[in-house]
Amino acid sequence: MIMVTRRSTKPAPAVVAPAEALNAALDLPRQQMTLATEGACAIFQGFEALRHIQEKAAHDALTHYSNAAQRLREAKDPAQLLEIQVDLMRFDVDGATRYWQQIGVVAVDTQNELISRFDHLVDDGGLPPAAASVDSMRALASSWMNFFKGNADSKAS
């Protein structure tokens, strides 16, 4: 009778030279700091974009309300008052819609920037589970971007 034994087909674990392990351990803080700094840069770019949107919205509102105030000083007819009030309400609703759409686009762009800055971790092939997560995040960000752009396009027409 012949006995058959199963042998493992798993390759033997690679032996890492002590110098390589030490170099990798010493390089880890630099890599972590680089990632944190790159992430901060992406966030700060997003903050700048948000600030620009806020500044433009405030400027547009100041201009529109200043014109409305001038028209109110010159109004003689109650119908003119109603017309000015309706104009201000329309401006407020349109402006708020446009503002939040732009904020949403910046949020998605900032998320995409963060993903692209961290992409080099995945591209090295060392983190397959992270690659799947990044692909999922890209798909989600893309669908949100289409949503915001689609709503902005429908408002523009």
Backbone as ProteinMPNN parsed JSONL, in Angstrom:
{"seq_chain_A": "MIMVTRRSTKPAPAVVAPAEALNAALDLPRQQMTLATEGACAIFQGFEALRHIQEKAAHDALTHYSNAAQRLREAKDPAQLLEIQVDLMRFDVDGATRYWQQIGVVAVDTQNELISRFDHLVDDGGLPPAAASVDSMRALASSWMNFFKGNADSKAS", "coords_chain_A": {"N_chain_A": [[0.828, -1.153, 0.0], [0.563, 2.182, -0.861], [1.338, 5.274, 0.5], [0.024, 8.475, 0.22], [1.1, 11.685, 0.506], [0.178, 14.993, 1.086], [1.57, 17.914, -0.117], [2.356, 21.236, 0.694], [1.553, 23.874, -1.473], [2.172, 26.441, -1.226], [4.376, 29.152, -1.57], [7.532, 29.505, 0.028], [7.911, 31.828, 2.675], [9.308, 34.983, 1.873], [12.541, 35.88, 2.781], [13.462, 38.648, 4.522], [16.071, 40.858, 4.396], [17.882, 42.018, 7.233], [18.83, 44.678, 7.058], [17.212, 45.782, 5.057], [14.713, 45.646, 6.275], [15.122, 47.369, 8.424], [15.598, 49.77, 7.055], [13.117, 50.13, 5.816], [11.499, 50.423, 8.08], [12.555, 52.758, 9.156], [11.894, 54.521, 7.157], [9.175, 54.704, 7.249], [7.997, 56.781, 8.987], [8.572, 59.072, 7.421], [7.125, 58.537, 5.099], [4.522, 58.528, 6.159], [4.321, 61.172, 7.058], [4.579, 62.494, 4.638], [2.253, 61.64, 3.312], [0.312, 62.749, 5.02], [0.87, 65.466, 4.704], [0.453, 65.835, 1.957], [-2.277, 65.269, 1.886], [-3.225, 67.375, 3.468], [-2.58, 69.533, 1.808], [-4.341, 69.094, -0.34], [-6.786, 69.449, 0.983], [-6.545, 72.15, 1.776], [-6.504, 73.387, -0.731], [-9.131, 72.873, -1.467], [-10.431, 74.395, 0.502], [-9.649, 76.974, -0.289], [-10.992, 77.163, -2.743], [-13.647, 76.981, -1.848], [-13.787, 79.343, -0.364], [-13.494, 81.224, -2.39], [-15.88, 80.836, -3.805], [-17.708, 81.643, -1.827], [-16.96, 84.322, -1.564], [-17.562, 85.347, -4.123], [-20.33, 84.891, -4.184], [-21.174, 86.579, -2.109], [-20.398, 89.054, -3.169], [-21.982, 89.177, -5.512], [-24.513, 89.195, -4.316], [-24.391, 91.585, -2.836], [-24.203, 93.488, -4.91], [-26.638, 93.003, -6.286], [-28.574, 93.492, -4.262], [-27.956, 96.127, -3.64], [-28.708, 97.423, -5.979], [-31.424, 96.831, -5.848], [-32.131, 98.241, -3.546], [-31.747, 100.857, -4.419], [-33.694, 100.973, -6.427], [-35.938, 100.657, -4.793], [-35.912, 103.057, -3.364], [-36.639, 104.788, -5.358], [-39.118, 103.935, -6.145], [-42.546, 104.396, -6.823], [-44.985, 103.285, -7.145], [-47.114, 100.765, -5.775], [-47.071, 98.337, -7.14], [-44.531, 98.251, -8.179], [-43.055, 97.821, -5.865], [-43.825, 95.226, -5.214], [-42.841, 93.928, -7.471], [-40.068, 94.303, -7.123], [-39.69, 92.911, -4.735], [-40.336, 90.287, -5.552], [-38.327, 89.912, -7.425], [-36.079, 89.959, -5.736], [-36.587, 87.679, -4.185], [-36.489, 85.668, -6.159], [-33.82, 85.969, -6.96], [-32.547, 85.236, -4.555], [-33.34, 82.518, -4.233], [-32.385, 81.339, -6.639], [-29.679, 82.021, -6.378], [-28.963, 80.698, -3.994], [-29.367, 78.036, -4.744], [-27.485, 77.769, -6.838], [-25.16, 78.34, -5.366], [-24.998, 76.161, -3.497], [-24.774, 74.044, -5.271], [-22.297, 74.617, -6.426], [-20.685, 74.409, -4.157], [-20.999, 71.687, -3.659], [-19.743, 70.617, -5.945], [-17.105, 71.457, -5.484], [-16.586, 69.998, -3.163], [-16.653, 67.362, -4.145], [-14.579, 67.549, -6.028], [-12.433, 68.038, -4.287], [-12.399, 65.651, -2.885], [-11.743, 63.913, -5.001], [-9.194, 64.897, -5.553], [-7.843, 64.249, -3.197], [-7.983, 61.451, -3.394], [-6.487, 61.045, -5.738], [-3.992, 61.958, -4.922], [-3.282, 60.059, -3.073], [-3.161, 57.89, -4.597], [-0.75, 56.765, -5.466], [-0.025, 54.917, -3.576], [-1.597, 52.748, -4.118], [-1.037, 52.207, -6.77], [1.457, 51.068, -6.731], [0.976, 48.443, -6.33], [1.034, 47.161, -3.946], [-1.063, 47.223, -2.189], [-3.707, 45.714, -2.612], [-6.434, 45.533, -1.475], [-6.877, 48.205, -0.869], [-6.832, 49.291, -3.384], [-9.255, 48.45, -4.497], [-10.982, 49.888, -2.85], [-10.3, 52.513, -3.534], [-11.061, 52.519, -6.22], [-13.827, 52.22, -5.909], [-14.4, 54.597, -4.555], [-13.705, 56.435, -6.537], [-15.695, 55.883, -8.449], [-18.001, 56.583, -7.006], [-17.478, 59.309, -6.526], [-17.447, 60.219, -9.16], [-20.118, 59.77, -9.942], [-21.443, 61.53, -8.205], [-20.363, 63.94, -9.115], [-21.447, 64.045, -11.69], [-24.118, 64.3, -10.971], [-24.147, 66.856, -9.703], [-23.211, 68.508, -11.791], [-25.152, 67.991, -13.701], [-27.464, 69.062, -12.498], [-26.679, 71.73, -12.368], [-26.471, 72.323, -15.074], [-29.165, 72.034, -15.846], [-30.311, 74.13, -14.465], [-29.126, 76.287, -15.703], [-30.309, 76.393, -18.162]], "CA_chain_A": [[0.0, 0.0, 0.0], [1.362, 3.402, -1.005], [0.743, 6.421, 1.185], [0.187, 9.736, -0.5], [1.081, 12.846, 1.397], [-0.024, 16.274, 0.394], [2.58, 18.929, 0.179], [1.854, 22.595, 0.53], [1.983, 24.536, -2.704], [2.466, 27.83, -0.908], [5.81, 29.424, -1.596], [8.117, 29.83, 1.33], [7.937, 33.28, 2.856], [10.575, 35.597, 1.505], [13.334, 36.33, 3.916], [13.839, 40.039, 4.356], [17.364, 41.15, 5.014], [17.718, 42.947, 8.355], [19.072, 46.059, 6.638], [16.022, 46.224, 4.335], [13.65, 45.832, 7.266], [15.445, 48.584, 9.175], [15.384, 50.917, 6.162], [11.667, 50.295, 5.661], [10.966, 50.934, 9.351], [12.981, 54.147, 9.308], [11.253, 55.316, 6.117], [7.738, 54.795, 7.517], [7.548, 58.12, 9.427], [8.645, 60.004, 6.297], [5.983, 58.249, 4.235], [3.311, 58.984, 6.848], [4.306, 62.634, 7.052], [4.326, 62.889, 3.255], [0.824, 61.446, 3.049], [-0.451, 63.738, 5.785], [1.107, 66.774, 4.094], [-0.264, 65.85, 0.677], [-3.7, 65.367, 2.208], [-3.487, 68.747, 3.925], [-2.549, 70.398, 0.62], [-5.604, 68.904, -1.061], [-7.852, 70.083, 1.773], [-6.372, 73.606, 1.695], [-6.97, 73.801, -2.06], [-10.589, 72.875, -1.386], [-10.836, 75.558, 1.3], [-9.497, 78.162, -1.129], [-12.085, 77.157, -3.716], [-14.873, 77.324, -1.112], [-13.71, 80.762, -0.01], [-13.741, 81.973, -3.618], [-17.324, 80.742, -4.06], [-18.376, 82.504, -0.848], [-16.666, 85.712, -1.886], [-18.329, 85.713, -5.311], [-21.751, 84.935, -3.812], [-21.383, 87.806, -1.333], [-20.278, 90.195, -4.084], [-23.184, 89.197, -6.35], [-25.653, 89.595, -3.469], [-24.237, 93.014, -2.541], [-24.55, 94.218, -6.133], [-28.074, 92.869, -6.562], [-29.344, 94.163, -3.209], [-27.727, 97.573, -3.776], [-29.6, 97.863, -7.065], [-32.806, 96.751, -5.344], [-32.323, 99.363, -2.61], [-31.894, 102.067, -5.233], [-35.022, 100.899, -7.059], [-36.947, 100.885, -3.753], [-35.944, 104.497, -3.054], [-37.265, 105.495, -6.471], [-40.433, 103.34, -6.45], [-43.712, 105.22, -6.489], [-46.175, 102.469, -7.316], [-47.055, 99.517, -5.003], [-46.731, 97.219, -8.027], [-43.065, 98.237, -8.267], [-42.558, 97.195, -4.633], [-44.034, 93.789, -5.365], [-41.891, 93.464, -8.495], [-38.733, 94.269, -6.507], [-39.699, 91.804, -3.771], [-40.29, 89.041, -6.324], [-36.976, 89.834, -7.994], [-35.155, 89.578, -4.653], [-36.851, 86.281, -3.827], [-35.954, 84.833, -7.242], [-32.362, 86.035, -6.846], [-32.142, 84.457, -3.388], [-33.518, 81.082, -4.498], [-31.419, 80.945, -7.67], [-28.337, 82.149, -5.825], [-28.731, 79.628, -3.018], [-29.237, 76.79, -5.498], [-26.184, 77.809, -7.514], [-24.135, 78.29, -4.322], [-24.85, 74.802, -2.96], [-24.253, 73.196, -6.348], [-20.865, 74.885, -6.534], [-20.058, 73.822, -2.968], [-20.976, 70.24, -3.895], [-18.704, 70.331, -6.942], [-15.806, 71.607, -4.815], [-16.42, 68.862, -2.248], [-16.302, 66.189, -4.95], [-13.234, 67.787, -6.573], [-11.479, 67.861, -3.196], [-12.323, 64.208, -2.653], [-10.973, 63.356, -6.114], [-7.797, 65.298, -5.371], [-7.301, 63.388, -2.133], [-7.824, 60.105, -3.941], [-5.38, 61.011, -6.701], [-2.731, 62.128, -4.198], [-2.974, 58.808, -2.375], [-3.174, 56.834, -5.604], [0.54, 56.093, -5.634], [0.023, 53.761, -2.675], [-2.282, 51.637, -4.771], [-0.382, 51.921, -8.041], [2.63, 50.221, -6.504], [0.518, 47.06, -6.302], [1.229, 46.592, -2.627], [-2.272, 47.298, -1.37], [-4.88, 45.388, -3.428], [-7.731, 45.933, -0.922], [-7.005, 49.651, -0.99], [-7.134, 49.58, -4.787], [-10.702, 48.282, -4.664], [-11.622, 51.014, -2.174], [-10.084, 53.722, -4.331], [-11.922, 52.41, -7.399], [-15.197, 52.493, -5.462], [-14.491, 56.028, -4.256], [-13.714, 57.139, -7.827], [-17.021, 55.706, -9.051], [-18.935, 57.399, -6.227], [-17.181, 60.714, -6.801], [-17.873, 60.49, -10.536], [-21.58, 59.863, -9.994], [-21.822, 62.781, -7.54], [-19.997, 65.04, -9.994], [-22.466, 64.078, -12.741], [-25.335, 64.82, -10.362], [-24.03, 68.304, -9.512], [-23.116, 69.165, -13.089], [-26.458, 67.874, -14.347], [-28.371, 70.052, -11.905], [-26.219, 73.063, -12.756], [-26.841, 72.497, -16.473], [-30.606, 72.208, -15.956], [-30.619, 75.466, -13.953], [-28.622, 77.273, -16.647], [-31.183, 76.49, -19.343]], "C_chain_A": [[0.892, 1.242, 0.0], [0.612, 4.535, -0.309], [1.054, 7.689, 0.395], [0.116, 10.862, 0.526], [0.937, 14.105, 0.558], [1.061, 17.235, 0.829], [1.966, 20.301, -0.091], [2.41, 23.194, -0.754], [2.287, 26.009, -2.463], [3.966, 28.042, -0.97], [6.293, 29.779, -0.2], [8.155, 31.342, 1.475], [9.323, 33.825, 2.531], [11.279, 36.095, 2.766], [13.801, 37.746, 3.626], [15.152, 40.269, 5.094], [17.147, 42.15, 6.139], [17.92, 44.402, 7.956], [17.859, 46.627, 5.906], [14.877, 46.498, 5.303], [13.887, 47.115, 8.059], [15.195, 49.818, 8.326], [13.889, 51.185, 5.974], [11.052, 50.884, 6.921], [11.341, 52.4, 9.544], [12.303, 55.063, 8.292], [9.758, 55.525, 6.388], [7.303, 56.17, 8.019], [7.581, 59.158, 8.299], [7.448, 59.806, 5.373], [4.685, 58.747, 4.868], [3.211, 60.5, 6.817], [4.035, 63.161, 5.64], [2.841, 62.761, 2.929], [-0.023, 62.489, 3.771], [-0.319, 65.125, 5.156], [0.391, 66.884, 2.748], [-1.769, 65.967, 0.899], [-4.076, 66.774, 2.65], [-3.496, 69.713, 2.744], [-3.855, 70.289, -0.16], [-6.757, 69.586, -0.326], [-7.755, 71.608, 1.682], [-6.774, 74.15, 0.329], [-8.496, 73.855, -2.082], [-11.111, 74.063, -0.603], [-10.729, 76.846, 0.489], [-10.642, 78.268, -2.136], [-13.408, 77.524, -3.046], [-14.904, 78.817, -0.793], [-14.005, 81.639, -1.231], [-15.237, 81.97, -3.958], [-18.087, 81.664, -3.108], [-18.173, 83.983, -1.182], [-17.48, 86.186, -3.091], [-19.821, 85.811, -4.987], [-22.059, 86.208, -3.025], [-21.327, 89.039, -2.234], [-21.532, 90.319, -4.963], [-24.399, 89.66, -5.548], [-25.581, 91.091, -3.149], [-24.652, 93.852, -3.745], [-26.052, 94.185, -6.379], [-28.918, 93.626, -5.529], [-29.142, 95.679, -3.247], [-28.618, 98.151, -4.871], [-31.053, 97.851, -6.604], [-33.092, 97.901, -4.382], [-32.521, 100.667, -3.37], [-33.271, 102.099, -5.89], [-36.127, 101.144, -6.034], [-37.042, 102.366, -3.387], [-36.708, 105.272, -4.125], [-38.681, 105.004, -6.771], [-41.553, 104.244, -5.964], [-44.984, 104.38, -6.435], [-46.047, 101.199, -6.47], [-46.703, 98.299, -5.863], [-45.218, 97.103, -8.194], [-42.454, 97.571, -7.031], [-42.682, 95.676, -4.718], [-43.054, 93.195, -6.379], [-40.478, 93.343, -7.912], [-38.641, 93.114, -5.514], [-39.596, 90.452, -4.482], [-38.897, 88.849, -6.916], [-35.955, 89.398, -6.936], [-35.348, 88.121, -4.244], [-36.282, 85.338, -4.883], [-34.422, 84.806, -7.181], [-31.867, 85.164, -5.693], [-32.236, 82.953, -3.641], [-32.511, 80.599, -5.538], [-29.994, 80.977, -7.138], [-28.007, 81.043, -4.839], [-28.552, 78.285, -3.722], [-27.874, 76.703, -6.165], [-25.048, 77.658, -6.498], [-23.918, 76.857, -3.834], [-24.399, 73.808, -4.026], [-22.746, 73.379, -6.482], [-20.106, 74.309, -5.338], [-19.949, 72.304, -3.138], [-19.9, 69.843, -4.888], [-17.323, 70.435, -6.303], [-15.555, 70.437, -3.862], [-16.005, 67.604, -3.01], [-14.902, 66.35, -5.545], [-12.167, 67.584, -5.504], [-11.312, 66.382, -2.883], [-11.51, 63.537, -3.753], [-9.495, 63.692, -5.99], [-7.13, 64.466, -4.282], [-7.04, 61.983, -2.655], [-6.627, 60.053, -4.872], [-4.036, 61.18, -6.007], [-2.321, 60.846, -3.476], [-2.904, 57.615, -3.328], [-1.853, 56.083, -5.707], [0.709, 54.924, -4.67], [-0.537, 52.519, -3.365], [-1.551, 51.23, -6.04], [0.857, 51.057, -7.891], [2.25, 48.747, -6.444], [0.636, 46.421, -4.936], [-0.025, 46.534, -1.78], [-3.513, 46.966, -2.193], [-6.218, 45.745, -2.791], [-7.951, 47.438, -1.019], [-7.342, 50.036, -2.418], [-8.632, 49.464, -5.039], [-11.439, 49.447, -4.014], [-11.486, 52.287, -2.989], [-10.946, 53.685, -5.582], [-13.371, 52.711, -7.039], [-15.391, 53.979, -5.193], [-14.51, 56.844, -5.55], [-15.095, 57.05, -8.471], [-18.054, 56.568, -8.332], [-18.725, 58.879, -6.521], [-17.643, 61.096, -8.198], [-19.388, 60.636, -10.622], [-22.074, 61.138, -9.305], [-21.512, 63.977, -8.434], [-21.018, 65.166, -11.121], [-23.776, 64.647, -12.22], [-25.272, 66.342, -10.248], [-23.968, 69.044, -10.838], [-24.444, 69.108, -13.826], [-27.446, 68.879, -13.801], [-27.968, 71.456, -12.284], [-26.598, 73.338, -14.196], [-28.344, 72.739, -16.622], [-31.027, 73.58, -15.447], [-30.22, 76.54, -14.959], [-29.56, 77.429, -17.837], [-32.509, 77.094, -19.032]], "O_chain_A": [[1.851, 1.333, 0.766], [-0.588, 4.723, -0.508], [2.184, 7.929, -0.031], [-0.83, 10.953, 1.308], [1.506, 14.237, -0.526], [1.404, 17.333, 2.007], [1.158, 20.471, -1.004], [3.588, 23.035, -1.073], [2.621, 26.739, -3.397], [4.739, 27.216, -0.485], [5.541, 30.286, 0.631], [8.405, 32.056, 0.504], [10.35, 33.229, 2.857], [10.663, 36.652, 3.675], [14.451, 38.007, 2.614], [15.304, 39.915, 6.263], [16.31, 43.043, 6.013], [17.233, 45.278, 8.481], [17.504, 47.791, 6.091], [14.156, 47.484, 5.153], [12.946, 47.86, 8.331], [14.643, 50.806, 8.812], [13.456, 52.337, 5.974], [10.18, 51.749, 6.842], [10.537, 53.191, 10.038], [12.155, 56.259, 8.544], [9.147, 56.428, 5.816], [6.31, 56.695, 7.517], [6.711, 60.026, 8.232], [6.833, 60.771, 4.92], [3.842, 59.326, 4.182], [2.136, 61.05, 6.577], [3.34, 64.163, 5.472], [2.246, 63.664, 2.34], [-0.961, 63.044, 3.198], [-1.295, 65.872, 5.088], [-0.207, 67.916, 2.442], [-2.452, 66.689, 0.173], [-5.116, 67.302, 2.255], [-4.331, 70.616, 2.689], [-4.407, 71.302, -0.591], [-7.604, 70.226, -0.949], [-8.773, 72.284, 1.528], [-7.322, 75.249, 0.234], [-9.081, 74.776, -2.651], [-12.11, 74.675, -0.984], [-11.605, 77.708, 0.565], [-11.191, 79.35, -2.348], [-14.198, 78.286, -3.602], [-15.938, 79.468, -0.94], [-14.678, 82.664, -1.122], [-15.787, 82.998, -4.354], [-18.998, 82.379, -3.525], [-19.102, 84.785, -1.092], [-18.023, 87.291, -3.083], [-20.5, 86.719, -5.466], [-23.089, 86.843, -3.249], [-22.124, 89.964, -2.073], [-22.074, 91.41, -5.139], [-25.219, 90.429, -6.049], [-26.598, 91.783, -3.188], [-25.385, 94.83, -3.595], [-26.667, 95.217, -6.647], [-29.867, 94.321, -5.891], [-30.059, 96.433, -2.921], [-29.204, 99.222, -4.715], [-31.822, 98.755, -6.932], [-34.183, 98.471, -4.405], [-33.366, 101.484, -3.003], [-33.933, 103.137, -5.905], [-37.141, 101.765, -6.354], [-38.134, 102.872, -3.129], [-37.344, 106.285, -3.835], [-39.376, 105.613, -7.584], [-41.516, 104.78, -4.856], [-45.943, 104.738, -5.751], [-44.972, 100.601, -6.443], [-46.107, 97.341, -5.37], [-44.683, 96.003, -8.334], [-41.462, 96.849, -7.132], [-41.769, 94.941, -4.345], [-42.511, 92.109, -6.176], [-39.776, 92.371, -8.191], [-37.626, 92.42, -5.46], [-38.847, 89.576, -4.049], [-38.359, 87.742, -6.905], [-35.081, 88.575, -7.206], [-34.374, 87.413, -3.986], [-35.664, 84.327, -4.547], [-33.807, 83.751, -7.333], [-30.883, 84.44, -5.836], [-31.319, 82.204, -3.304], [-31.859, 79.572, -5.346], [-29.198, 80.077, -7.408], [-26.898, 80.509, -4.847], [-27.69, 77.492, -3.346], [-27.191, 75.684, -6.068], [-24.086, 76.93, -6.744], [-22.78, 76.391, -3.765], [-23.715, 72.834, -3.714], [-22.008, 72.406, -6.633], [-19.005, 73.782, -5.497], [-18.925, 71.709, -2.799], [-19.217, 68.837, -4.695], [-16.462, 69.591, -6.552], [-14.431, 69.944, -3.768], [-15.117, 66.871, -2.576], [-14.125, 65.396, -5.566], [-11.11, 67.018, -5.783], [-10.198, 65.917, -2.642], [-10.675, 62.679, -3.467], [-8.639, 62.859, -6.29], [-5.988, 64.033, -4.433], [-5.991, 61.398, -2.384], [-5.831, 59.116, -4.804], [-3.04, 60.609, -6.45], [-1.131, 60.589, -3.295], [-2.625, 56.487, -2.921], [-1.842, 54.889, -6.005], [1.513, 54.028, -4.929], [-0.026, 51.409, -3.215], [-1.455, 50.043, -6.352], [1.26, 50.383, -8.839], [3.128, 47.886, -6.504], [0.358, 45.231, -4.793], [-0.045, 45.858, -0.751], [-4.313, 47.864, -2.456], [-7.094, 46.231, -3.505], [-9.075, 47.895, -1.226], [-8.063, 51.008, -2.643], [-9.21, 50.304, -5.729], [-12.42, 49.943, -4.569], [-12.442, 53.052, -3.121], [-11.507, 54.709, -5.973], [-14.067, 53.389, -7.795], [-16.417, 54.555, -5.556], [-15.241, 57.829, -5.654], [-15.604, 58.047, -8.984], [-18.886, 57.21, -8.974], [-19.686, 59.616, -6.739], [-18.176, 62.187, -8.396], [-19.887, 61.533, -11.303], [-23.026, 61.76, -9.776], [-22.299, 64.92, -8.508], [-21.415, 66.277, -11.472], [-24.467, 65.382, -12.926], [-26.208, 67.041, -10.639], [-24.599, 70.089, -10.998], [-24.823, 70.066, -14.5], [-28.193, 69.49, -14.566], [-28.835, 72.303, -12.502], [-27.002, 74.453, -14.527], [-28.755, 73.563, -17.439], [-32.002, 74.145, -15.944], [-30.879, 77.574, -15.067], [-29.599, 78.492, -18.456], [-33.346, 77.239, -19.922]]}, "name": "protein", "num_of_chains": 1, "seq": "MIMVTRRSTKPAPAVVAPAEALNAALDLPRQQMTLATEGACAIFQGFEALRHIQEKAAHDALTHYSNAAQRLREAKDPAQLLEIQVDLMRFDVDGATRYWQQIGVVAVDTQNELISRFDHLVDDGGLPPAAASVDSMRALASSWMNFFKGNADSKAS"}
